[in-house]
């Protein structure tokens, strides 16, 4: 298995977040469901490792969502 990177994780979560928002979910539910799906796909320990070791994850996450679905935040 290829090692999970921040870019891969954020891309996956952003796509799912945007799909959830487009279905009418609020922001918090969209984030939580997208995060849960990432855990299913990559494994919880891999997701937690990337989240806990990535600097400036907030800015990277916001930038990814804004590029995937502008106006959803």
Phi, psi and omega in degrees: 000137178290140180295134180292132178247165178300317181299315179296315180298311183294324178297315179298311182295319181297316180298314179292321177302312181298319178298319179294317179297320179294337176276357177098005177290149175286172186300312183297312179299320179299316179296312184295318179293317179297318178297317180298318178295324177295320176300317178298317185286316188252350184091134184302319182293324177293317180296314179297321179298313180296315181297317185282341183252001183263120176287150175056036182295328181299311181295319180294320180294315179297316179298320181294315180295317180298324179286329181277320182213080180304141177087003182266353178262000000 
